[in-house]
Structure formats: structure tokens, C-alpha cells
């Protein structure tokens, strides 16, 4: 099937949505790793986790609306969301920047 303008736009949108799901899954996995370790930051991490689960549900619904045959649950994780916190986001400094961003009164912007 030839790539028409509409099909190209749809494929681009599906790709972007899948990337967003992978980033949300990556951040949820990251939170899962750090949640039990630091008691002081659990409240911030729990509220962020709740927000991310809501975003993931919305992204799943949107993906299924575009293509009911897709299984968004099978999308893996991505660490692209860490770029906002430094090149090596899983470093101690990157984790500190992430946690301080959660504690700031301004919302996290990706």
C-alpha cells in the first residue's frame, strides 16, 4: 500500500504516541527502582507515579483509538525522558535533579 499523505500522518502520530508511552514506562520503571530506597521522597514519587499512570492510560486509549489492533501494553521502556536531567540521568546528580524538579512548585516539563 502506498504511503498517502493521510497514512503518513497517521504513522507519524502512532510513532510519537508509542515514544510517549515508552518514556512514561521508563519513568515509571525508574520510580519503581527508587521508590523503596528513599523514605523522604516517597510522597513526591507516589504523586508522580499516580500522574504517570493516568497519562499512560490516556495514551493507551488514544493509541487504541488510532488502531484497535495495537497492544500498547507491549511497548517497552525508554530513557529519553532522562535527557532533561543531564546526559547521564541515572547518575546521583541526575537523580538529585529529578527529585528536586518533583519538589519544585512548577510542573515537570518534558
N, C-alpha and C positions, 0 to 999 in steps of 0.2 A: 504494500500500500504506500502510495506516495505521501510524502510529508506536505500536507497542505498548511496554510497559514494557521488555521484553527487547530490542527493536530499538533503543530509545533508549539503553539502557545500552551496547549493542554499539557504536553510532555514537559515543557519548562516549568509549569506550575507544579506538576506532580513531583518533579525532581526537587524543587525548592521546598515543598512540603515534607518530602522524605528527609531532606537535610535538617529541617527544623525538628522533626521527630527524633532524628539521631542525636542532635545537640541536647534536646530535653532528656533523652535517655542517658546520655553521657553525664549530664549534670546530676540526674537522679542517682546514677551509679556512684558518682563522686561523693554525694551527700551520704549515701549508704555506707561508704568507707569511713567517713569522718564523723558521722553522727554518734556512734557509741564512744568515740575516743575523747571528746572534749565536752565535759558536762556544762561548762559556762556558755557554750554556743549552741546548745541543743534547741533552745526556744527559737532562735533565728533560723536554724537549719530545718526545724519542723515546719515553720510557717512557709519557708521557701519550698520545701518538699510538697506541701499541700497545694501551693500555687502551681508548681510544675506539673503535678498530677492533673490538675484542671486543664492546664494548657495542652497536655498530651491527649487528654480525652477529646478536647476540641479539635486538635489536629487529626486525630483518628477519624472523627466524624466527617471532617472536611475531605480527607483522603477517600473515604468510602463513598462520599457523595460524588466525587470525580470519577471513581472507578470502583464499583461494588465488588469486583473480583479481587481487589487487593487485600492483603492481610497486613495491616500496619503493625501488628504485634510482632511481626518477624523482622522489623527494621532494627538494626543493631545500634551501637553507640558511636559517638564521635566526640573528639576532644576539641573541636573547632571553637566551642563556646569559651574555652580557656584563653583564647588569644587576647581577650580584653584584660586579662590579669597577668600578662607577661608571656614571653616566649615559652617558658617552662612553667606552666601554671601549677603543676603538681609539686613544685618545689615549696619549701617552707615559706618563702617570700610570696609566692603566688597564692598559697592557701591563706596567708595573712591578708593579702589584698582582697581576696574573695570574701572572707569573713568581715572585713571592715566595710566592704561595699554592702553587705547584707545589713549591717548595723546602721548604715547612714540613713538619714531621713529621705533621701532621694531614691527613687526606684532604680533597680538594676537595668541598665540599658545594654543591649547586645548589639 
